[in-house]
Amino acid sequence: MKQDVGFCGQISAWVWNRFERKNMEGLFHVHSNYSADGRLSLEELREECIKRNLEFMVVTDHAEDFPPGKVNKFVDHCRGISDKDFLAIPGLEFNIDREREVHLLVVGLDGFPCENGPGPILKKIREGKNSALSVVAHLSRSNHYIPTDYEKRIDGIEIWNAAYDSRYLPDHKAIRLFTNLKKKNSRLLAFGGLDLHDHSGFRGLRICLLNSCVNAREVLDHLKAGRFIIRGPYMSISSAPSFGVCKLSLLSFCRRALTVADSVKWKSTDCKKALMKIFPARECEMKGKGQSK
């Protein structure tokens, strides 16, 4: 028999849902030293995340660095550093087109036969026989190309990669691609990732889950359902963004302005280095001033 909670009960439930069930922020597309180019251990990544008040990280190490037996060790290691304060969700990054450098992130490795290496995981993704989350990464690197046989198989694309698109703005071309692909793949979601390999990779781009989660499975369910927001230093985007022509044009203009600003900054740095080579005495003089203070 259903209990009538009454008006006060409904208000209490609304207040609890609104204020008590807090959001949960974490990182997407992180590399540990399980990857050949990763510099931080899982424990170090966990420590750095907790310093930044983050509660989870999605670790997507390079699949080619995983010989037989290593995947299971990696999954167990992620489980071992997870607790009520922090969750590490294991995943792998596959290069699915080496000529065009198309990379696919696969998150949620439970249930895959990994004893002989990560190969069977990608096979299951291609066949559509899996419960994992699959996301095409850093599209600006592949010139926004996705193989046609993956267009309806994937769960999402990175419209914002802090390593390739900057921490400040998402990739307007990736957003345009997302809009077009969404017509073919209705479940497609937009993601923001770091492609973090060392300390410099903490660039302020986060995934904000709309509710708190108690285990890795719940985090994965939230990501697959699109119950999250991409949050950067100056703007936030939903998991299913809808950019009109004007908004997309403005974003394109801002990205060009950012590119010009970066170019000026680097040219200025190069000029300073060139001047120091031409006028070494000036460099010694400036060093002397610095020491005398």
C-alpha positions in Angstrom: 0.0 0.0 0.0 1.4 3.4 -1.0 1.9 5.8 1.9 0.6 9.3 1.4 3.5 11.6 2.5 1.3 14.7 2.3 2.3 18.2 1.3 5.0 18.7 3.9 6.5 15.4 3.0 6.7 16.4 -0.7 8.3 19.7 0.2 10.9 17.9 2.4 11.7 15.5 -0.5 12.1 18.4 -2.8 14.5 20.2 -0.4 16.5 17.0 0.1 16.8 16.4 -3.6 17.7 20.1 -4.3 20.2 20.7 -1.6 21.4 17.5 0.0 22.2 15.4 -3.1 25.2 17.4 -4.1 26.9 17.4 -7.4 30.1 15.4 -7.9 33.1 16.8 -9.9 35.8 14.8 -11.5 38.2 14.4 -14.5 37.7 12.6 -17.8 40.5 11.3 -20.1 43.4 10.9 -17.7 46.6 8.9 -18.2 48.6 7.2 -15.5 52.0 5.6 -15.7 50.3 2.4 -16.9 50.7 4.3 -20.2 54.3 4.6 -21.6 53.9 8.4 -21.7 52.1 8.8 -18.4 54.2 10.3 -15.6 52.0 9.9 -12.5 51.0 6.8 -10.6 47.3 6.1 -9.8 48.1 7.0 -6.2 49.6 10.3 -7.2 46.7 11.1 -9.5 44.3 10.4 -6.7 46.2 12.7 -4.3 46.3 15.5 -6.9 42.6 15.2 -7.5 41.7 15.3 -3.8 43.8 18.4 -3.4 41.5 20.0 -6.1 38.3 18.8 -4.4 37.6 16.3 -7.1 35.8 13.0 -6.3 36.5 10.8 -9.3 38.7 10.4 -12.3 38.2 8.4 -15.5 41.6 6.9 -16.4 42.0 5.9 -20.1 45.5 4.5 -20.6 46.8 3.6 -24.0 45.7 0.1 -25.0 48.9 -0.6 -26.9 50.8 -0.5 -23.6 48.8 -3.4 -22.2 50.3 -6.9 -22.8 48.3 -10.0 -21.7 47.4 -9.9 -17.9 48.0 -6.1 -17.5 44.4 -5.1 -18.0 43.1 -7.1 -15.1 45.9 -5.7 -12.9 45.0 -2.2 -13.9 41.3 -2.7 -13.2 42.1 -4.2 -9.7 44.5 -1.3 -9.0 41.8 1.3 -9.8 39.4 -0.6 -7.5 42.0 -0.7 -4.8 42.5 3.1 -4.6 38.7 3.8 -4.7 36.8 4.4 -1.5 34.0 6.6 -0.1 36.0 9.7 -0.7 37.3 9.1 -4.3 36.6 6.8 -7.2 38.9 5.7 -10.0 37.1 4.4 -13.1 39.3 2.3 -15.5 39.3 2.7 -19.2 41.5 2.3 -22.3 42.4 4.5 -25.3 42.5 2.7 -28.6 44.0 4.0 -31.8 41.3 2.9 -34.3 42.8 4.6 -37.4 46.6 5.0 -37.2 46.8 6.9 -40.5 44.3 9.6 -39.4 45.1 9.3 -35.6 41.5 8.6 -34.5 41.4 7.5 -30.9 38.5 5.9 -29.0 38.1 5.9 -25.3 36.5 2.9 -23.8 35.3 3.2 -20.2 34.0 0.4 -18.0 36.1 -2.7 -18.5 34.2 -5.1 -16.3 32.9 -8.1 -18.1 35.4 -8.0 -20.9 37.7 -11.0 -21.5 41.0 -9.3 -20.9 43.4 -12.1 -20.0 45.0 -12.1 -23.5 45.1 -8.4 -23.8 42.7 -5.6 -24.7 42.0 -6.7 -28.3 38.6 -8.4 -27.6 37.3 -5.1 -26.0 37.6 -3.3 -29.3 36.0 -6.2 -31.1 33.0 -6.1 -28.8 32.7 -2.3 -29.3 32.6 -2.8 -33.1 29.9 -5.4 -32.7 27.8 -3.3 -30.4 27.9 -6.1 -27.8 29.0 -4.3 -24.6 27.9 -2.1 -21.7 30.9 0.1 -21.9 31.1 3.8 -22.6 32.8 4.6 -25.9 33.9 8.2 -26.8 36.0 9.5 -29.7 38.8 11.7 -28.3 40.5 15.0 -29.4 38.8 15.4 -32.7 40.9 18.3 -33.7 43.9 15.9 -33.8 42.2 13.7 -36.5 40.8 16.7 -38.4 37.3 15.9 -37.1 37.2 12.5 -38.9 35.3 9.5 -37.5 35.1 6.2 -39.4 31.6 5.7 -40.7 31.3 2.2 -39.1 31.7 3.8 -35.7 29.3 6.7 -36.1 26.3 4.7 -34.8 28.3 2.6 -32.4 29.9 5.3 -30.2 28.2 6.9 -27.1 29.9 10.3 -27.4 32.6 12.6 -28.8 35.0 15.0 -27.1 33.8 18.4 -28.1 36.4 19.9 -25.7 39.9 18.6 -25.1 42.0 20.8 -22.9 45.2 19.6 -24.4 44.3 20.3 -28.0 41.5 22.9 -27.8 42.8 24.9 -24.8 41.3 25.0 -21.3 39.3 28.2 -22.2 37.0 27.2 -25.1 35.5 24.1 -26.7 36.1 23.1 -30.3 33.4 24.8 -32.5 34.1 22.3 -35.3 33.6 19.4 -33.0 30.3 20.9 -31.8 29.1 21.2 -35.4 30.1 17.6 -36.0 28.2 16.6 -32.9 25.1 18.3 -34.2 25.3 16.4 -37.5 26.1 13.0 -35.9 23.2 13.4 -33.4 20.8 13.0 -36.4 22.3 9.6 -37.1 22.9 8.5 -33.5 20.3 9.8 -31.1 22.1 8.6 -27.9 25.3 10.6 -28.8 26.7 12.8 -25.9 29.2 15.5 -25.7 32.3 15.1 -23.4 35.1 17.3 -22.2 38.4 15.7 -21.4 41.9 16.6 -20.3 44.2 14.1 -22.0 46.3 14.5 -18.9 49.8 12.9 -18.8 51.6 14.8 -16.0 51.1 17.7 -13.5 50.8 20.3 -16.2 47.7 18.5 -17.5 45.5 19.7 -14.7 43.9 22.5 -16.8 40.6 23.2 -14.9 38.3 21.3 -17.2 35.9 19.1 -15.2 32.9 16.8 -15.6 30.2 17.6 -13.1 27.8 14.8 -12.4 24.3 16.0 -11.4 24.2 13.7 -8.4 26.7 12.1 -6.1 27.7 8.5 -6.8 28.9 5.8 -4.4 30.7 3.5 -6.8 32.3 3.3 -10.2 29.2 1.7 -11.8 27.0 4.6 -10.7 29.5 7.1 -12.2 29.5 5.1 -15.5 25.7 5.0 -15.5 25.5 8.8 -15.0 28.0 9.4 -17.9 26.1 7.0 -20.3 22.8 8.7 -19.4 24.2 12.2 -20.0 23.6 13.3 -16.4 26.5 15.6 -16.3 27.8 19.1 -17.3 31.2 19.9 -18.9 32.6 22.7 -16.7 35.5 24.9 -17.8 37.2 27.9 -16.1 34.8 30.4 -17.9 31.9 28.4 -19.4 29.9 25.3 -18.9 28.2 23.1 -21.5 25.6 20.4 -21.2 26.1 16.8 -22.4 23.7 17.5 -25.3 24.6 21.0 -26.4 22.4 22.9 -28.9 24.4 25.7 -30.5 22.5 27.9 -33.0 24.2 29.6 -35.9 24.9 32.8 -34.0 26.3 31.1 -31.0 28.5 28.8 -33.0 29.7 31.8 -35.1 30.6 33.7 -31.9 32.5 30.6 -30.6 34.4 30.3 -33.9 35.3 34.0 -33.7 36.5 33.7 -30.1 38.6 30.6 -30.9 40.3 32.5 -33.8 41.0 35.4 -31.4 42.5 32.9 -28.9 44.7 31.4 -31.6 46.0 34.9 -32.5 46.6 35.7 -28.8 48.6 32.4 -28.4 50.6 33.2 -31.6 51.5 36.7 -30.3 52.5 35.2 -26.9 54.8 32.6 -28.4 56.3 35.1 -30.9 57.0 37.5 -28.0 58.7 34.7 -26.1 60.8 33.8 -29.2 61.8 37.5 -29.7 63.0 37.6 -26.1 65.1 34.5 -26.6 66.5 36.0 -29.8 67.4 39.3 -28.1 69.1 37.5 -25.3 71.3 35.7 -27.9 72.1 38.9 -29.7 72.7 40.9 -26.5 74.2 38.5 -23.9 75.6 41.4 -21.9 72.0 42.6 -21.3 71.1 39.1 -20.0 74.0 39.2 -17.6 73.1 42.7 -16.4 69.5 41.6 -15.7 70.7 38.5 -13.8 72.9 40.8 -11.8 70.0 43.0 -10.9 68.0 40.0 -9.9 70.8 38.8 -7.6 71.3 42.2 -6.0 67.7 42.5 -4.8 
